[in-house]
């Protein structure tokens, strides 16, 4: 039994969730490739959630000041200009 495996089993016994920790260890942390894939996938989803949360906070903080909120005040509602007839 390797040291890493014994450490994981000790942690699992201490946490009372030995089944879950053991499954996560066997499926994710045992192989370097799956561990790396979990890190990349976790980083991708963390980045998406972090950016979306930041955008929501920014938009709420600046409500009424953003272009999408004040665009209707500056839109030109004049009738369209007709083309002048061309001489042929």
C-alpha positions in Angstrom: 0.0 0.0 0.0 1.4 3.3 -1.0 1.7 6.3 1.3 -0.8 8.4 -0.6 -3.3 5.6 -0.5 -2.9 5.1 3.2 -3.2 8.9 3.8 -6.4 9.0 1.8 -7.8 6.0 3.7 -7.0 7.7 7.1 -8.6 11.0 5.9 -11.7 9.0 4.7 -12.0 7.2 8.0 -11.7 10.5 9.9 -14.3 12.3 7.8 -16.9 9.6 8.0 -17.4 9.7 4.3 -15.1 6.9 3.3 -17.2 5.8 0.4 -17.3 9.2 -1.3 -13.6 10.0 -0.7 -12.5 6.6 -1.9 -14.6 6.9 -5.1 -13.2 10.4 -5.8 -9.7 9.1 -5.2 -10.1 6.1 -7.4 -11.8 8.0 -10.3 -10.0 11.3 -10.2 -6.8 11.5 -8.2 -5.2 8.2 -8.8 -4.2 8.9 -12.4 -2.3 12.0 -13.4 -4.3 12.4 -16.7 -7.7 12.4 -14.9 -6.3 14.7 -12.2 -5.1 17.1 -14.8 -8.4 16.9 -16.7 -10.2 17.7 -13.4 -8.0 20.7 -12.8 -8.6 22.1 -16.3 -12.3 21.5 -16.2 -12.6 23.0 -12.7 -10.6 26.0 -13.9 -12.8 26.5 -16.9 -16.0 26.3 -14.9 -14.6 28.5 -12.1 -13.5 31.1 -14.6 -17.0 31.2 -16.3 -18.8 31.5 -12.9 -16.3 34.1 -11.6 -16.7 36.3 -14.7 -20.5 36.0 -14.7 -20.7 36.9 -11.0 -18.4 39.9 -11.6 -20.6 41.0 -14.6 -23.7 40.8 -12.5 -22.2 42.7 -9.6 -20.9 45.4 -12.0 -24.2 45.8 -13.8 -26.1 46.0 -10.5 -23.6 48.6 -9.1 -23.8 50.7 -12.2 -27.5 50.3 -13.0 -28.9 53.4 -14.8 -25.4 54.5 -16.0 -24.7 51.8 -18.6 -25.4 52.3 -22.3 -28.1 49.7 -22.4 -29.9 51.6 -19.7 -29.7 55.1 -21.3 -29.7 54.2 -25.0 -33.3 55.1 -25.5 -32.5 58.7 -24.5 -30.1 59.2 -27.4 -31.7 57.2 -30.2 -32.7 59.3 -33.1 -36.5 59.1 -33.6 -36.6 61.4 -36.6 -38.2 60.1 -39.8 -35.9 58.6 -42.3 -34.4 61.0 -44.9 -35.6 60.3 -48.4 -33.1 59.9 -51.2 -32.9 62.7 -53.6 -33.7 61.7 -57.2 -30.6 61.2 -59.3 -30.2 62.8 -62.7 -29.6 60.4 -65.5 
